[in-house]
């Protein structure tokens, strides 16, 4: 399920990490970049986990 919500960063949706995902892959598939994903989610490194919920910018 994907939910779109508004926060201080603008429109975002929640993405659940799947096996084989990486920040780079998620960024490319969602037309964003790893820096934006890290900022939205308070991540310092590149490590993500299956089942983790990430906020991603919604396409306009």
Helices and strands as residue ranges (DSSP letters): E 4-7, E 10-16, H 23-29, H 34-41, E 53-57
